[in-house]
Amino acid sequence: MRAVRPDISERTACRLLQVSRSALHRSTKGKRAHATLSETLVAKLEPLIQAYPTYGYRRLWALLRFREG
């Protein structure tokens, strides 16, 4: 927000746009954290999928939880 309009505060900009400040932070930070988590899960799931190709997502998730603790 500051990069676009440094003269307007975050609170004022959110009020003008009728968006809550928490929604603004959630939209900017949530996607990066979610993408990192997804990449980590994919890296952990790929060997399990290769080892157990007939397992569905529920069984793979249970196996991952069992192995990870």
N, C-alpha and C positions, 0 to 999 in steps of 0.2 A: 504494500500500500504506500509506504513512504517513497518508494522508487518512482511511482507514478505522480503523486502529488505530495511533496514534502511539506507544504504549508497547511495541510488539513490533517487533523489528528485522526487516529484510528476510530475513536469513539464517534466523532462527527461523521466520518465517512460511512460507518456502519448504520448510523441513525438515518442518514440521507438515503442510503440504499435499502433501508428497512431489512437489514440482516443483523442477526445477533453477533456479538463479538466472538462468542464461543464457536459459532458456526463458521466464522471466518478462519479461526485457528484450526478447527477440525478439518476444513477443506484443504488447507495448505500443508498441514503436517501429516494427516492421516494416510495419504496416498503413498508417500515415501516409505513410511513404516510398514504399510501393508505390502508393498512391492518387495521389500527386503524379506519380510516374513514369508511371502509366497515363494521367493527364490530359494530360501532355506528349506522350506518344505519340499519343494520339487527336487532339490539335491538329495534329500533324505529318502524321498519316495521312489526315485528312479531305480536304484538298485533292488528295492523290494518288488517293484513291478517286473523287473527282469527275472528275478528269482521265482516269483509267484504270479505268472501271467493270468491264471484263472481266478485269482482273488478279486473280489469287488472292492469298492471304495471303503465300505464299512469294515471289512476284514483287514484291509491294508491299514486303515486308521487304527484299529485295535492292535495290530502287530507293531505299528510305530509307537503307540503309547506304551505297550509292554516293553519294548526295547529301550525306549528313552526314559522310562521310569515314571 
